[in-house]
Amino acid sequence: MRRSPLLAIFLTVVIDLMGFGIVLPLLPLYADQHGAPGWLIGLLFTAFSGMQFLTAPLWGRWSDRIGRRPVVLLGLVGSFLSYLLFGLSEVLPNALVWLFASRLAAGIFGGTISTAYAYIADVTSETERGRGMALIGMAFGIGFTLGPAIGGLGYNLHPMAPGLIAAAFSAGAFLFAWRRLTEPERRRPTTRGTWFDTKAFARAMGRPGIGLLLLAVFVTVSCFALMESTLGLLAKRIYTFDIHEVGLLFTYLGFWIALTQGMIVRRLMPKVGEVRLARIGSVLLAAGLFLLSLDLTVGYLAAVAPISVLGFGMVVPSVNSLLSRRTPADEQGGVMGISQSLQSLARIVGPMAGLSLFDMSWPLPFRAGAAGMIVAALLALALKPPPPRDEGTEGMTPA
């Protein structure tokens, strides 16, 4: 009963994120071809995360009220339109304007990933919650493993092709979700607040442990995004990789993301628990970031880069599982939306800090990220498992 909806939401997210993986590595290339300066390329990346920051809580709140399935379907329609616009921008006048429009649209509708987390919370028990949350990370890994390769092949055919292929993936995800994705039976629609609930953040922060968990995930994603944004420059300027080799590096890391969350985390979570896994992951991520700043051989890079991925893959699903377990069923979407919003903000702060530090000295961003993860590790030490709840009333709001 539980595996079928999990498989449906997993495949829906995987197919959609294939499109994301196709488009993202090509953004700087397209923008550069149209004469965009460096700061404008950075703004192009920030547009996506900025819109996710604003809209993710709203999507989560709406999914609490009208249901997970319609919000997921609407998000897939938006993704299809944004990728279609990305592809057509190559033949439209003022291409940079249309590129920005496509990324703004992708950010607005990309906020529905929080609904996928809430869906998993609806269809899993507390003991299976962490393993379910890891599925989203696995979906990201698969998308970033296969997406860049597909995008590169499409670009060789025609500059429009990657965007159109990504749109086709989102259309496929929509058709699959329309047929296979059902509304979770255990979800209880909320009647609290308004559609635009300005007090949702304060209410979430008032729950025991929620503020600490949100801070932990913000610091973790900031440090990892700091590494993500500078790793390509490190590979190109220090290791003298060409564009194709940089793409292969990210495909390699995408494989490790999928392996970490699909195999390692899902097996470890039931044995060691979310709190302990978050602590181990924080230490591994700190160590991996620091090790990246020490040597300059390709073999060393290939050996130590997966350590950061392994640590990150342990922390995020563990924290999301703990967030879900501390949240009533009728507020799952809203709280997951707040978490996704903070992660989007982290993906703005991290790259800005990382790129600024990289210009000063290439090891600095990785060492700064390691220092930040020491702070995250200290936060993880303060985490406590939530008290167990009866499965029959799990997540219900007390009367």
N, C-alpha and C positions, 0 to 999 in steps of 0.2 A: 504493500500500500504506500509506503514512504519512498521506495526507490523510484517508482514511476514518475512522480512529480519532480523529484530531484534530477532525474535524467532529463526531463523535459526542460527545466530551467537551465540546466548546465549546457545542453546542446543549443538552446536559444542564445545564451550569452556567448558561447564559443563562436557560433556562426557570425554573430554581429561583430565580435572583437577581431575576427579575421579582417573585416573591412578596416577597422581602426589600425591594425598592424600594417595593412597595405599602404595607407595614406600617410601615417605619421613620419616615417623616415624620409619621404619624398618632399615634405613641406619646405625645408630650407632650400632644396634644389630648385623647386618651382619658383619660390619667392626670389631667389638670387637671379634666376634667368630673366625675371621681370624687373630687375634693377633695384630691388629692395635693399637698403643698407642694413647693417647688422642689428641696430636697435629695433628696426621695424620687423625683422625676422623674429627677434625675441618677443616683440609685442604680439606677433601672430601666434606664437605658442601660448602666450599668457591669455589670449582671448578665450581659448577653450577652457582652461582651468578657472578663469574668472567667472565665466557663465555657469560652470558647474558649482562653484562656490555659492552663487546666488540662488540657483534653482534646485539643487539637490534636496534641501529640507522641504521645499514646496512639493516636489514629486513624492517624497516619502509621506508627507502629510496627506496628500490626495489619495495615495494608495491605501492609507488607513481608512479613508472615508468611502471611496468608490470601489476599492478592490485592487489587488495586485495585477491581475491579468489585463484589464483595460489600460493601466498605466504603462505596463511593459509593451503592449501593442502600439500605443501612441508613441512611445520612445523609439520603437523600431521604424515607424513611418517617418519620424523626424530624422533618424540616422540615414535612411534611404535618400531623403531629399537633400541632406547636407552633402553626402558623398556624390550625388548626381551633380550638384552645383559645383563641387570641387573639380569633377571631370570636365564639365562644360566651361569652366573658367578659362581653359586653354584656348577656347575659340571665341570668347566674349570680349568686347572692348573693356578697358580698365580692369585687367585680369586681377590685379592685386586687391581691388575692392571686392571682387567676387570671391577671392580666396579668403578674405577676412569674413565675409558673410557666411561662407561655408563653415568656417571654424566656430563662429559665434553660434550658428544653428546646431552644430555638433555638440558644443558645450551645453547648450540649453537642454537638448534631448538626451545627452549622455548622462545627465543627473539621475536617470532612472536606474542606474546600477544599484543605487541604494534600495530600490524596490526589489531587486533580485536577492539582496541580503535578507530583506524582510520576508520574502517568500520562503527562503530556506528556513528562517526561524519558525515560520508557520507550520512547516511540514516535517520538522525534526523534533525529537525529544531532547531534553537537556543533555543527556549523555552523548548524543550524536551531533549536537549543535556545532561543535568546533570542526568536526570532519566535514560537515556540510558547508561551513563557511570557506574551507580550504578549496572547495570546488571553484569558487569565483577566481581565486588566485591561479588555479590550474588553467582556467579558461583564458586568463590573461597570458599565461605562458605559452599556450598553444597558439593564440593569436599572434604573439610576437615571434614565435618560431617560424610559422608558415607564412604569415602576412607579408613581411619584408621581401621574402623570396618571390612570392606571387606578384607583388608590386613591381619588383625589378624586371621580371619577365614581361609584365604588361607594359612597362615604360619603353622597353625595347621595341614593342609593336607600334605604340602610338602614345604621345603624352596624355591623351584623354583616357586611355585604357585603364590605368589604375583606379581612377575615380569611379568609372563605370563598373568595373569589377567589384569594387567595394560596395557600390550601391546594389549590385546584384546579390551580394552576400546578405545585406540587410533585408532585401526583399525576400530572400529565401528564409531568413530567420523569422520574418513576419508570418509567412505562410506556414512554417512549421509550428510557431507558437499559436497561431489561429486554430490549427487542427489539434494540437497535442497538449497545450498548456491549459490546465484547468485552474479554477479559483480554489485556493486552499480551503478545505472544509472547516478547519479549526479557527480560521480568521474571524474575529469579531469586529464588525465595523464600529468606529468610534463616533460618538456624538458630541465629544467635547470640543470646546473652542470654535474657531471659525476656520474657513478655508485658508486664510492667511493668518496663522496663529503666531503672533509676535511674542507670546509668552512661552512658547514651546521650549525654547532654549533654556530659559530660567527654570522651567519645571523639570527639564531633564537634568540640569546641573544640581538641582536640589535633591536628587535621588542618591542614596549612599553609593559611593564609589564611581559614579558616572563621570564626574569632573576629572578625576585622576586618570581614568581610562581614555577620555578624549584628549587629555594633554599628552599621554603616552603615545597615542597613535599620531598626533600632530608632529611631535618631535621625531618619531621614527620615520615617517614619510618624508619630512623635511630633509633629514640626513641622507636617506636613500635617493631622493630626487636630486640632491646636491651632487651625488656620485653619478647618477644617470646623465645629468646635463653636461658633465665635464668629461665623461669617459670617452665619448667620441672624439673630442678635441685632444685628449691625452693620446689616443690611438693614432690620430692623424699627425699631430705635431711632434710627439716624442717618439712614438714607435714607427712613424712614417707609413702608416697604413693608407691605402687608397680608399675611395668611397666604397668599392665593392667589399674590401676587407673589413671596413667598419661595419657594413651591413651583416657580414658573417659573424662578427663579434657579438652583435646584438641578437642574432639568431641563436648563437651559442648560449647566451644568457637566458633567452626565452625558453630554450630547452631545459635549462636548470630550474627556472621558475616552475615550469609544468611538472618536472620530476619532483621538486621539493614539495609542492603543495598537493600533487596528485598521489604521490607514493609515500614520501617520508613523513610529512606532517599528519596525513590522514591515518597513518599507522601509529605514530607516536602519541597523538592527542589523547586517545582513550587510556593510554598507559600512564602518562606522566601528568596529564591535566593541563588546562589552559595557562594557569598562573606560572607553573614551573617552566612550561615551554616558552612563554613570553620572556622569562628571565634568561633562559639559555639563548634564545634568539637575539636578545639585546646584546649580550656579550659577544656572540659570533659576529653580528653586524659591526660592532665597534672594532673587533679584531680584523675583520675583512677590509674595512675602510682604511685602517692604519697600515696594513700590509701592502695595500695598493700604492702607498707613497714611498716604498723602500727600494724597489729594484726596477730595472729597465730592460728586461728580456721578455720576449714573447711567451716563452714557456712559463715563466714566472707569472705573467699576467693571466694566462689561461688557467693556472693552478689556483691562484688566490681570488680571482674575481667571483667564482661560484660561492665562496665563503660568505660574502655579503648577501648574495641572493638567498642562501640557505637561512641566514639569520633573519632577513626581512620576511621570508616566507613563514617563519615560525611566529613572529610577533603579531603581524596584522590579523590573520584569522583567529588567533588566540584572543586578542583584544576585542575583535568584533563579536566573538562568541560570548565573552564575558559581558559586553554591552547588552547583547540580546537577552541574556539570562537575567539581567538586572532590570529589564524593561517589561512593563505589562503588555499583553498581546495587542491591545488596541492602540498602542503607541510605538510599535516596532518600526513602522515605516518612518515616522517622524524622527526617532532617535538615530536610526541608520542614515537618514538624510543629513542630520547634523554631523555625524561622523564623516560621511562622504564629502560634505561641504568643507570641513576642516582639512581633510586630505587634499582637496583641490587647492585650498589656500596654501597648504604646505608645498604643493607642486608649483606654486608661484614664488614663495619665499626661498625654497631650496635652490632652484636654478639661479635666481638673482644673486644669492650669496656665493654659490659655487663658481659662477662665471667671473664674478668680480675677484674672488680669491685666486682663480686660475691665472688671471692676467698678472697678478703680483708674483706668484711662484706656483709651479704646477703641483707640488705636493700639498700645498695649503688646504685646498678644499677637502681632500681625503682625510687629513689630520683633524680639520675642524669637524667633519662629519663623525669621526671617531670620538672626539670629545663630546659632541652632542649625544652620541649613543651611550656614553658613560652616564650622562644625566638620565637618559631613558632607562638604563639598567637600574639606577637608583629608584626611579619611579616604579619599576617593575617589582622591586623588593617590597614596596609598600602595598602591592596588590594582594587582595585576599579573595579566595573562591566565594561566590555567592552561596547563601544557604540553599540546600536542596528544596525543591518544591514538588508537590504531588503531581504526577504526570496527568492526572485527570483534570486538574485545575491549573495546569502550568500556564503562567503568563497572564492569568486573569487579574483584573483590577479588583482589589479588596473592596468590599461594600462599605 
